[in-house]
Amino acid sequence: MANTITLRRRIKSIKNTRQITKAMELVSASKMRRAQQQAYSSRDYRDAANRLLMKLSQIPEVEREPLFEKRTIKTRLYVVITSNTGLAGAYNANVLKMLGQSIKADQAVHIKSQVITVGNKSAQFVRRIKDVELLAAYSAFGNNPSANDIRPILNTVVDSFKEKSVDEVLVMYTKFVSQLVQSTESQTLLPAHAEADKDAKVISNFEPDVETVVEYTTERLIEAQLWQALLESLASEHSMRMVAMRNATDNANDLIDDYTLEYNTARQGKITQELAEISGGVEALKD
């Protein structure tokens, strides 16, 4: 049976941990509501951007534009969005698992892999993988990201594709579905494309010309997709951290109950032993 002093120390330590996890749960819940609103409010814009991109991809002249060019894939670039810290359940692990599987599949068919990371966790992961080039590493953009934060990533992605140093660009992130459900997604950014809609009307008139409109518009549409991936990831991170901290708090409560019961049992046993010794001493004196 454990020593009562040791049990008291364990109970006190777990109570301190419970205070931390409870505070982190409340903070994550507050941040999640804001991030959730941002993710929801920009989805319509992202969907509109996808519809416009789909219409552009159906126009024959656009196939000659650099950002729409489909090439044999020799080098693939991944943009991976994770967090700077852990304690968020499987948030980082799910995305990194998908990345690892994709890189392994690329290596099996001799496709080179390059990675741009957002968040320290993904940067640490990529640095440990052999024969993978870490093109750029960005720290997570915090709770209030701006469009300017992703502009360097966008410029790197677009320039690399135009210069033909990469043949395909994918973004990997965690999509926010609900507070309890998040899904890991892999979306193609370049070459620019979208699923064709047979009922959609194809745009055929451009002002001032096809090249000018497509070059500017396509970059803005890709930026919208990348921006939405960042917002979805942020909402998912706070949601998964809130749930993880809630589970940790519940586990702490269970441990406190178990150790308190064990402590009371040990204390009662000690008291019983002391009473027995006193009674034995009294009887010995009578004799």
Steps between C-alpha positions, in 0.01 A plus 500: 500500500639840403625743764240765596752781450571378145128478428440856626777626272353318202153640566637854533701464178200371305282783634756752374502331160119504495500877552732542201300273268172665604642845427633384163160351415326832570757699301474261203120515512512880477751495213308225322179704480682787329693269266182308418320820402790601276507160329124496442479860377768452231374167363254670265782706354713188458212317331443794265872499419483129418203554270681777315813287475292218359359728233843625408640149470232415241619769258737364230723810496571466870675164459802686362531718810794410730292437813267260316775301330486127577839332492646161579565512873870480582496723808206553734475786748300462821371786715434349843310685774550395862547678835799620699408297807345169594227416754242506219414133472577352159490838321866499395537123479221456243642754256857377541386141448338599170816687398720203587285263296501736200878546511549124525277452194699767311830334581365166377448649150811723514318831544694764690326662796528857623316636802395840631397475863273721710550419868805374685369145537500435125844660458644269767339202328627582150857560618514135608395362161774395262517640144226761558577867444358742755444797270378740770386480862254747654392521859124474557330834430325532836132544576443802276670427168478742210514451124847655503625209711446251219622729220864376520376141476280586204784675321735206556241251377410697187860584408615141548224370275557763231873431501421127466706409804188320627226334296222479758414680824285349775382655827439270797287626787228404748145591401265612775172308484373539857636528853539123513575421136795618290635344182846509345490634144742510207412755232672574170592866460700478177452433218187709547188298437156418633245230442301574186133586527310396188223750566735794553523776242851547367651848504617600154544879508800657673594863557767613431630156387517135607860511629452802724173380652606139553842576650364737764173317566653155535750614762220659703292181478793286615556748782137452607548122515820532703341756733201276565729205576674713762171604664367145500821378663485769767141413593586129507806556718309688770212254487724195536701666778180585687383138480844368596518727804146407602593131486817572699295681766255209521790254533650716776169491688492121473859472626428733792200286599705179478795638695271658761335163557840334525620774737196462728542123500868531592423758767225284648733201502766701681249622760377144554855378544576775755182415698596135500848585631354719775255230601781247504712728718214548748446126528870447552502751788206322667691178501 
